[in-house]
């Protein structure tokens, strides 16, 4: 199992930017696909972005396409979510997740496909 820890959350004004980090330990992160999910109060956890373990394939929720960028630095065992043009509706707790896949180009986009989760980091966007 790999252990992941998120950081980088905070409070930002609408239109601003934040970069979330996901630090991995315990196993070789390069063999894990990574995803970011978020959960707002009273809502279910939802998919935000995901990247294959090789970094060669990505996918995004429609609500964040063109604003968020997911990346993965296997040499540093760290993943990132760059969030630009933030909106109040982006306010949520953001979770990093990791899972192994057999193929280097597979992107996982559902909660049930991941078995390693961080504790979450709060992002609040004020209007």
Secondary structure by P-SEA (a helix, b strand, c coil): cbbbbbcbbbbbcccbbbbbbbbbcccccccbbbbbbbbccccccccccccccccccccccccccccbbbbbcccccbbbbbbcccccccccbbbbbbbbbccccccccccccccccccbbbbbbcc
